[in-house]
Amino acid sequence: MIKAFSGFEVVFLEIINSYFYLKFKENNMYRTHNCGELRLADKGEEVILCGWVQRSRDLGGMTFVDLHDRYGITQLVFNMETNSALCERARKLGREFVIRAEGRVEERSNKNLKLLTGEIEIVVNEFSILNKSEIPPFTIEDDTDGGEELRMKYRYLDLRRNCIRNNIILRHKVALEVRRYMDEAGFIEVETPVLIKSTPEGARDFVVPSRMQPRTFYALPQSPQTLKQLLMVAGFDRYFQIVRCFRDEDLRADRQPEFTQIDCEMSFVERDDILYTFEGLAKNLFRHIMGIEFKDPFIKLAYNDAIVNYGTDKPDLRFGMKISDLTEIVKNHGFTLFDTSEFVGAICAKRCSGYTRKQIDGLTEFVKKPQIGARGLIYVKYEIDGNFKSTVDKFYSQEDIKRWADRLKAMPGDLILILAGERKTTLSALSELRLEMGERLGLRKKSEFVPLWVVDFPLLEWDDETKRFYAMHHPFTSPKPEDIHLLEEDPGRVMANAYDLVINGVEIGGGSVRIHDANIQKLMFKVLGFTDKEADEQFGFLLNAFKYGAPPHGGIAFGFDRWVAMFGGQDSIRDFIAFPKNNSGRDVMLDTPSTISERQLDELRLKFREEELL
Ligand code: ASP
């Protein structure tokens, strides 16, 4: 049975089944059943249903109305011959009117086997309109005519559509499953405050002005990072929280200014204890939500190997197509681009030597997009007859190119794609090109999942613009113990005790073993460019706490919205959040961010700068 459906369908059917017969059966005047509940076995029963009119059709002497609610759709039928007055009234029902209908369950002559209620209909003997509806701005069906902006403006109507509602139900199911697993593993869910202190954690903070203490601000947490560490100092031992986080960043399809994490922390553990615990969570979710078993431990890939082989620290391992470094073997043939590039790398697309000019041009356009950043694309076609045809034939003999092909393990019929330039950007462009080719060749199957741990990250990243180091994860991540001595002499070489869970090219979670020694934490702040005074002002609370017996600890946080979207088979997290924001961070339904009154501004003692008002 599981094989016949996609993971999402299995979940969906399960959800439907578990909610058909409400555990606490309603016993009120509105309804005896919901719109997804009645079956042939109920034939002859007198029932009352409530719901929204999806559609009505007049056929001969009959009027059919599809009544929908969260649970399903049931067909109502009105007969002109037996009750013409009622039928006339039914004909006037508009889309999305809310009605209450009483009638008898009958067997349908024209059965609809796509619907679980498709074998029956309700022959209505009375109905009342509970509320009228204006004509909705888009059709409330899976295949809607509503564009994104319109759907968001009327999100409450969008949420009435099965496909969106099912996403939200899936989210609920995943949250329940997370809580069950974490509880069984001894974790305690603790709420942490939403109004906290602004501390540099990577992204920009959202801030909230304080009325009671003018000129001061709270910040909304980018994550409860320091608070969960304090809970470890407090001896909670195992903490988790499904928690809202806020980051004032530029948005993409998989980013929202407010998003939800499964945030976790444990004491008296080393890296592998943490990975084991959360691999368990991941496997458990895949088992219960998707019906997929992972028997083997997840692959562990060092950050450096991920970058060298895939050009990214979040590789999609559903397919191979690794990057090969050609920098040295292509040099000294008079081809300036290769001679002067810091890095020349290539991937091999199997059985693509037949790519047309147009297809290659398309790929060239792709790599030249500003967000990808390559200057151009060089290709080699390994023809079926064993010859090479390339854009650089002038500079390289067939034997030269054969050496590249061997390095790439290319075979006749394959297409080699080469990019050259600065190392970091070229590797990242190759990563994008690899994903694009994987997509074109159908190698990124939605039903397949390849999780892996990326480990051994560098602790710090050098930023050329500001001429300083930044923490690659965050400032609380512990260096590998064997590298601590390098922190002052050669910070760039220090490796971190950090890890990410990556699934199908998406970073689902990340965390680290933390620093629990106040002196090392102080040193870390120093390396990050904080003076003692600044470190104390911003993180005094943490440094202080570390003086009172901080246990060794570490943890992880997962992007809950992303995880649910992945289970739901979509890239964008937006439709897995009931009321999301658009790409400019607006809630178009609430029409916010919006201005506040002069009085509110006065109370907060806030004033716009003159130039902002112009
Ligand atoms: N607080 C971190 C984050 O939000 C995750 C962690 O290290 O536990 O990325």
Boltz pocket constraint, residues with backbone or C-beta under 6 A from the ligand:
constraints:
  - pocket:
      binder: B
      contacts: [[A, 222], [A, 223], [A, 224], [A, 225], [A, 264], [A, 473], [A, 474], [A, 510], [A, 511], [A, 512], [A, 555], [A, 556], [A, 557]]
      max_distance: 6.0
